[in-house]
């Protein structure tokens, strides 16, 4: 889940495994949107 990446980011992580399975779900054509969503979730600025 992208939210797991967000939690790890808040704890100081800069390399992720948690949450990345959400990037590779669905059709390959969805990957771009999934990556964008994951990146939004780990952005804590």
MARPA-462317 format. One line per 4 residues: number of its first residue (from 1); for each residue z, x negated, y of C-alpha. Coordinates in nm, 3 decimals. Layout:
BEGIN
NUM) Z X Y | ...
***
This chain:
BEGIN
1) 0.000 0.000 0.000 | -0.078 -0.130 0.346 | 0.278 -0.048 0.455 | 0.407 -0.319 0.218
5) 0.199 -0.572 0.407 | 0.352 -0.448 0.733 | 0.704 -0.495 0.596 | 0.625 -0.849 0.481
9) 0.463 -0.932 0.815 | 0.780 -0.825 0.997 | 0.974 -1.060 0.770 | 0.750 -1.349 0.874
13) 0.486 -1.360 0.601 | 0.142 -1.488 0.691 | -0.011 -1.488 0.340 | -0.027 -1.157 0.157
17) -0.049 -1.033 -0.197 | 0.160 -0.718 -0.152 | -0.051 -0.432 -0.026 | -0.384 -0.597 -0.094
21) -0.464 -0.372 -0.390 | -0.526 -0.097 -0.133 | -0.814 -0.306 0.005 | -1.002 -0.306 -0.325
25) -0.969 0.060 -0.423 | -1.257 0.304 -0.424 | -1.622 0.220 -0.382 | -1.735 -0.119 -0.253
29) -1.873 0.058 0.054 | -1.512 0.153 0.145 | -1.387 -0.207 0.151 | -1.467 -0.263 0.518
33) -1.263 0.041 0.620 | -0.986 -0.057 0.379 | -0.969 -0.408 0.528 | -0.957 -0.268 0.881
37) -0.675 -0.033 0.782 | -0.479 -0.313 0.614 | -0.519 -0.540 0.916 | -0.397 -0.262 1.147
41) -0.092 -0.218 0.929 | 0.006 -0.585 0.936 | -0.048 -0.622 1.312 | 0.300 -0.611 1.466
45) 0.215 -0.718 1.819
***
